[in-house]
Amino acid sequence: MPTELYNKNGHKCLMFTDLTEENGEAVQSNQFLIVDGDTGAIIDPGGNLAYAPLYVAMIRHFPPSRLSAILASHADPDIIASLDRWMTATTATLYISRVWERFAPHFCKPGKTDGRVIGIPDGGMFIRVGATELIALPAHFLHAEGNFQFYDPVSRILFSGDLGASLGTGVKPSEFVTSLKDHIPRMEGFHRRLMVSNKILRFWAKMVRQLKIDMIVPQHGAPMRGPAVQEFIDWVEGLSCGIDLMTDAEYRIPDRLSSRVA
């Protein structure tokens, strides 16, 4: 069952959290369906592990044939490795950073994406879904070189991609986090490793403070709402990560004995 994030006046946002469970082989991921009237869009539809269960689950709420857009925050396999199957099952257009515009077709059979990929410019863009528009917000290097988040002005939800992700056995993706303090240990390691630098996080925080955000919903783990939204923005604004933490100690030729895999 999806989690209903918003449902009012024909505008609906659904989150699918249990299609790919976290285990020793694959990381848990969330997929999202935005519906406005008789038109829909999916955000980060996932890899081949997610395709069949997402398609079946979606049919209960919205006909996939009416999807107008596939929105990809970046080009990782857990984001759009299922692209070939979505290109077959729908007539939707893929929106992805111009950085990945010519890489995304590698997920598909030859010719499948012809005329169906729109590269999002670095500055972002507005993407029409029904009578409304989603905003593709620049989130470059958080964590991909060409990276976007998607803001829905109607529901005031920020679909934040990998930023805000939480992992581990204590995470319940279908339950909202309303206070960040106890949640930070589930996010800290991921963010310190996969976000590029505090400089970029500060730019991001300055940008999103201009928006009215009721929820921050990442692609992995639990969504945030209430006080946790501002607490998260404040937390990442001061977080050292990525290249901030690197030294020449991380760039050495490996020792033959210590690098062997048991």
C-alpha positions in Angstrom: 0.0 0.0 0.0 1.4 3.4 -0.9 1.5 6.2 1.6 -0.8 9.1 0.7 1.2 12.3 1.2 -1.4 14.6 -0.2 -4.9 14.4 -1.7 -7.1 17.4 -2.3 -9.1 18.9 -5.1 -7.9 16.3 -7.7 -4.3 16.7 -6.8 -2.6 13.6 -5.3 0.9 12.6 -4.2 1.6 9.0 -3.4 4.8 7.4 -2.0 5.7 3.7 -2.5 8.1 2.6 0.1 8.1 -1.2 0.2 8.7 -2.3 -3.4 12.4 -2.7 -2.8 13.2 -3.7 0.8 16.7 -3.0 2.1 18.7 -6.2 2.4 22.2 -7.4 1.7 21.8 -7.1 -2.0 19.8 -3.9 -2.7 19.2 -0.6 -0.9 15.6 0.4 -0.1 14.2 3.1 -2.3 11.0 5.1 -2.6 9.0 5.8 -5.7 6.5 8.6 -6.2 3.3 9.2 -8.2 2.0 12.8 -8.7 -1.6 13.0 -10.1 -3.4 16.2 -11.2 -6.7 15.6 -12.7 -6.3 12.9 -15.4 -2.6 13.4 -15.9 0.3 11.9 -13.8 4.0 11.9 -13.4 6.4 9.5 -11.6 9.5 10.7 -9.8 12.5 8.3 -9.6 10.6 5.2 -10.7 13.5 2.9 -9.7 15.3 -0.1 -11.2 14.1 -3.4 -12.5 13.5 -4.6 -9.0 10.8 -2.0 -8.6 9.2 -1.9 -12.0 6.7 -4.7 -11.8 5.4 -4.1 -8.3 5.2 -0.3 -9.0 3.3 -0.8 -12.2 0.8 -3.2 -10.5 0.4 -0.9 -7.5 0.0 2.2 -9.6 -2.9 0.6 -11.6 -5.0 0.7 -8.5 -4.7 4.4 -8.3 -3.9 5.8 -11.8 -3.7 4.3 -15.3 0.0 4.3 -16.3 -1.1 5.1 -19.9 -1.9 8.6 -18.7 1.5 9.4 -17.4 2.9 12.4 -19.1 6.3 12.6 -17.4 9.0 10.5 -15.8 11.2 12.7 -13.6 14.6 11.5 -12.7 16.7 13.3 -10.1 19.8 11.8 -11.6 20.9 8.7 -13.6 21.8 6.1 -10.9 20.4 2.5 -11.4 18.0 2.8 -8.4 16.6 5.9 -10.1 15.9 4.9 -13.7 17.4 1.5 -14.5 13.8 0.4 -15.4 13.6 3.2 -18.1 13.3 0.7 -21.0 10.2 -0.8 -19.6 8.6 2.5 -18.8 9.3 3.7 -22.3 7.5 0.6 -23.6 4.5 0.8 -21.3 3.8 4.5 -21.5 4.2 7.5 -23.9 5.7 9.6 -21.1 8.6 12.0 -21.6 11.7 11.6 -19.5 13.0 14.8 -17.8 16.6 14.5 -16.6 19.6 16.8 -16.3 21.3 17.7 -19.5 24.4 16.2 -18.0 22.7 12.7 -18.2 20.5 13.4 -21.3 22.7 11.3 -23.6 23.5 8.7 -21.0 19.9 7.7 -20.1 19.3 6.0 -23.5 21.9 3.4 -22.4 19.2 1.9 -20.2 17.0 1.3 -23.3 16.9 -0.6 -26.5 18.1 1.4 -29.5 15.6 4.0 -30.6 13.3 3.6 -27.6 14.0 7.1 -26.3 14.1 9.0 -29.6 12.3 12.3 -29.1 11.2 11.4 -25.6 14.0 12.9 -23.5 14.1 16.5 -22.3 17.3 17.7 -20.8 16.7 19.9 -17.8 19.0 23.0 -18.0 21.4 23.6 -15.0 19.2 26.4 -13.7 16.1 24.1 -13.5 12.7 24.5 -15.1 8.9 24.2 -14.7 7.3 20.9 -15.7 3.6 20.8 -16.4 1.6 18.0 -14.9 -2.1 18.5 -15.6 -3.2 22.0 -14.6 -0.2 22.4 -12.3 3.5 22.8 -12.6 6.3 21.0 -10.7 9.6 22.9 -10.3 12.9 21.2 -11.0 15.3 22.7 -8.5 19.1 22.7 -9.0 20.7 20.2 -6.5 24.0 19.6 -8.4 26.5 17.5 -6.5 23.9 16.4 -4.0 25.1 13.8 -4.8 25.3 13.6 -8.6 27.1 16.1 -10.9 23.8 16.8 -12.7 21.1 16.5 -10.0 17.6 17.9 -9.5 15.0 17.9 -6.8 11.3 18.4 -7.6 9.1 20.8 -5.7 5.3 20.6 -5.8 3.8 24.0 -5.0 0.3 22.6 -4.5 1.2 20.0 -1.8 4.3 22.0 -0.7 6.3 18.8 -0.9 10.0 18.8 -1.8 11.0 15.5 -3.4 14.7 15.7 -2.4 16.3 12.7 -4.0 19.3 11.4 -2.1 19.4 14.5 0.2 17.7 13.6 3.4 18.1 9.9 2.9 18.1 7.6 5.9 19.2 4.0 6.0 19.4 1.1 8.4 17.2 -1.3 10.3 15.7 1.4 12.5 14.3 3.3 9.6 10.6 3.0 8.8 10.1 4.6 5.4 6.3 4.8 5.7 6.4 6.8 9.0 7.1 10.5 9.1 9.9 11.9 11.1 8.8 15.1 13.0 11.9 15.6 15.2 15.3 15.3 13.7 17.5 14.7 16.8 17.0 10.9 17.1 17.0 10.5 13.3 20.4 12.0 12.6 22.4 8.8 13.2 20.4 7.1 10.4 21.4 9.9 8.0 24.9 11.1 9.0 27.1 8.5 7.5 25.3 8.6 4.2 25.4 12.4 3.9 29.1 12.7 5.0 30.1 10.3 2.3 27.8 11.1 -0.6 27.2 14.9 -0.4 30.1 16.7 -2.0 30.8 19.6 0.3 29.4 22.0 2.9 29.7 24.8 0.4 27.1 23.2 -1.8 24.8 22.4 1.2 24.9 26.0 2.2 23.9 27.1 -1.3 21.0 24.6 -1.2 19.8 25.7 2.2 19.7 29.3 1.1 17.7 28.3 -2.0 15.0 26.2 -0.3 14.4 28.6 2.6 12.6 30.7 -0.1 10.0 28.0 -0.5 7.0 27.0 1.6 7.9 23.4 2.4 5.5 21.2 4.4 7.4 17.9 3.8 10.9 16.9 2.6 10.6 13.4 1.1 13.8 11.7 0.1 14.3 8.8 -2.3 15.6 6.5 0.5 14.1 6.1 4.0 11.6 8.2 5.9 10.0 11.5 5.0 10.1 14.6 7.2 7.5 17.0 8.2 6.7 19.5 10.9 9.7 20.8 12.9 11.9 18.2 11.2 11.8 20.2 7.9 13.6 23.3 9.3 15.8 21.2 11.6 17.0 19.2 8.6 17.8 22.4 6.6 19.7 23.8 9.6 21.6 20.5 10.1 22.9 20.1 6.6 23.8 23.7 6.3 26.4 23.1 9.0 27.5 19.6 7.9 31.0 18.9 6.8 31.0 16.2 4.2 32.6 14.8 1.0 35.7 16.7 0.0 35.7 18.6 3.3 36.8 15.4 4.9 39.3 14.1 2.4 43.0 14.2 2.9 45.9 12.7 0.9 45.6 9.7 3.2 42.6 8.6 1.1 44.6 8.7 -2.1 47.3 6.1 -1.8 48.2 3.0 -3.8 46.7 0.0 -1.9 48.9 -2.4 -0.1 48.7 -5.8 -1.8 48.2 -7.8 1.4 45.7 -5.5 3.2 43.6 -5.0 0.1 42.8 -8.7 -0.4 39.1 -9.6 -0.2 38.5 -12.6 2.2 
